[in-house]
């Protein structure tokens, strides 16, 4: 996970915990309608929040989130490019696996959101525990330029 992906990931986790997004199930984003069929808001699954946080302009892009804004999953390439989720951790399109217990059992986040009824903050906790390394480890993995190396290690 590079710095930009890490920043996007942290932004996604913050959005899940913010209370700004109403949680929905079954689709990335679902309009909430009043009795006259006027759109009064939106509900999102946890992956829909990810899409909205980094690419809100792409909801109408048929190649990304679908023209009807009801796509079930983002692409694995999208989740990898924007959030650094390894492709081998998304066996079902852009649906990251998270570890849910001490035995290492992994479950797709959409299952936690749609079927198991986990709240956004609970899902954020599991995503962080699975994918977000401590800052020190992430910094150690990042390449250090020669100029910075000379300043720090001189």
C-alpha positions as CSV (number, residue, x, y, z in Angstrom):
1,X,0.0,0.0,0.0
2,X,1.6,3.3,-1.1
3,X,1.0,6.7,0.6
4,X,-1.9,7.7,-1.6
5,X,-3.6,4.3,-1.2
6,X,-3.1,4.5,2.6
7,X,-4.6,8.0,2.7
8,X,-7.6,6.8,0.6
9,X,-8.0,3.8,2.9
10,X,-7.9,6.0,6.0
11,X,-10.4,8.4,4.4
12,X,-12.7,5.4,3.7
13,X,-12.5,4.2,7.3
14,X,-13.2,7.7,8.6
15,X,-16.3,7.9,6.3
16,X,-17.6,4.6,7.6
17,X,-17.3,5.8,11.2
18,X,-18.6,9.4,10.5
19,X,-22.3,8.8,10.6
20,X,-22.6,10.7,7.3
21,X,-23.6,7.7,5.3
22,X,-26.8,5.7,5.8
23,X,-26.1,2.0,5.6
24,X,-27.9,0.0,2.9
25,X,-27.7,-3.5,1.7
26,X,-27.4,-5.4,-1.6
27,X,-26.1,-2.7,-3.8
28,X,-23.4,0.0,-3.7
29,X,-25.8,2.8,-3.6
30,X,-29.6,2.9,-3.4
31,X,-31.9,5.9,-3.6
32,X,-34.3,6.5,-0.8
33,X,-37.7,7.6,-2.2
34,X,-40.6,9.5,-0.6
35,X,-44.2,8.6,-1.3
36,X,-44.2,10.7,-4.5
37,X,-41.0,8.8,-5.7
38,X,-38.8,11.8,-5.2
39,X,-35.2,10.9,-4.2
40,X,-34.7,12.1,-0.6
41,X,-31.4,10.5,0.0
42,X,-29.1,7.6,-0.6
43,X,-28.1,4.5,1.3
44,X,-24.7,2.8,0.7
45,X,-23.1,-0.5,1.4
46,X,-19.6,-0.3,2.9
47,X,-18.1,-0.7,-0.6
48,X,-20.4,2.0,-2.0
49,X,-18.9,4.4,0.7
50,X,-15.4,3.5,-0.7
51,X,-16.6,4.4,-4.2
52,X,-18.2,7.6,-3.1
53,X,-15.2,8.7,-1.0
54,X,-12.6,8.5,-3.8
55,X,-14.6,8.8,-7.0
56,X,-18.0,10.4,-6.5
57,X,-17.9,11.7,-10.1
58,X,-17.9,8.1,-11.4
59,X,-21.4,7.0,-10.3
60,X,-22.6,7.5,-13.9
61,X,-19.7,5.7,-15.5
62,X,-21.0,2.4,-16.9
63,X,-17.6,0.9,-16.8
64,X,-17.1,1.5,-13.1
65,X,-20.2,1.6,-10.9
66,X,-22.9,1.0,-13.5
67,X,-25.2,3.4,-15.3
68,X,-28.1,2.6,-12.9
69,X,-25.9,3.2,-9.8
70,X,-26.9,-0.1,-8.5
71,X,-23.9,-2.2,-9.2
72,X,-23.3,-4.9,-6.6
73,X,-19.5,-4.6,-6.4
74,X,-16.7,-2.3,-7.6
75,X,-14.1,-3.8,-9.7
76,X,-11.1,-5.5,-8.1
77,X,-8.8,-3.2,-10.1
78,X,-10.6,-0.1,-8.6
79,X,-10.1,-1.4,-5.0
80,X,-6.5,-2.3,-5.7
81,X,-5.7,1.0,-7.4
82,X,-7.4,3.3,-4.9
83,X,-7.0,1.4,-1.6
84,X,-4.1,-1.0,-2.1
85,X,-6.2,-4.1,-1.4
86,X,-4.2,-7.0,-2.9
87,X,-6.0,-8.6,-5.9
88,X,-5.6,-12.1,-4.3
89,X,-7.6,-10.9,-1.3
90,X,-10.7,-10.2,-3.6
91,X,-11.8,-13.5,-5.0
92,X,-15.2,-12.1,-5.8
93,X,-14.6,-8.9,-7.9
94,X,-13.8,-5.9,-5.7
95,X,-15.0,-7.5,-2.5
96,X,-12.1,-7.6,0.0
97,X,-11.8,-10.5,2.5
98,X,-11.5,-9.6,6.2
99,X,-10.4,-11.8,9.1
100,X,-13.2,-12.1,11.5
101,X,-11.8,-14.4,14.2
102,X,-8.7,-15.6,15.8
103,X,-8.6,-18.7,13.6
104,X,-8.0,-16.6,10.5
105,X,-11.3,-17.2,9.0
106,X,-11.9,-14.7,6.2
107,X,-15.2,-13.3,5.0
108,X,-16.1,-10.9,2.1
109,X,-17.0,-7.4,3.5
110,X,-20.3,-7.5,1.5
111,X,-21.3,-10.5,3.6
112,X,-20.7,-8.6,6.8
113,X,-22.7,-5.6,5.4
114,X,-25.5,-7.3,3.6
115,X,-26.1,-10.6,5.5
116,X,-24.6,-10.4,8.9
117,X,-25.7,-6.9,9.8
118,X,-22.4,-5.5,10.9
119,X,-22.4,-1.8,11.3
120,X,-20.1,0.5,9.3
121,X,-17.8,1.1,12.4
122,X,-17.5,-2.7,13.0
123,X,-16.6,-3.3,9.3
124,X,-14.0,-0.4,9.5
125,X,-12.4,-2.1,12.5
126,X,-12.1,-5.4,10.6
127,X,-10.8,-3.8,7.4
128,X,-8.1,-1.9,9.4
129,X,-7.1,-5.0,11.3
130,X,-6.8,-6.9,8.1
131,X,-5.1,-4.4,5.7
132,X,-3.8,-1.3,7.5
133,X,-0.3,-1.8,8.8
134,X,1.1,0.4,11.5
135,X,2.6,3.7,10.2
136,X,6.1,2.5,11.1
137,X,5.8,-0.7,9.0
138,X,4.3,1.2,6.1
139,X,7.1,3.8,6.2
140,X,9.7,1.1,6.3
141,X,8.3,-0.4,3.1
142,X,8.3,2.9,1.2
143,X,11.3,3.6,-0.9
144,X,13.4,6.4,0.6
145,X,15.0,8.8,-1.8
146,X,18.8,9.3,-1.7
147,X,18.4,12.9,-0.6
148,X,16.2,11.9,2.3
149,X,18.4,9.0,3.2
150,X,21.4,11.3,3.4
151,X,19.6,13.8,5.6
152,X,18.2,11.1,8.0
153,X,21.1,8.8,8.2
154,X,24.0,11.3,8.0
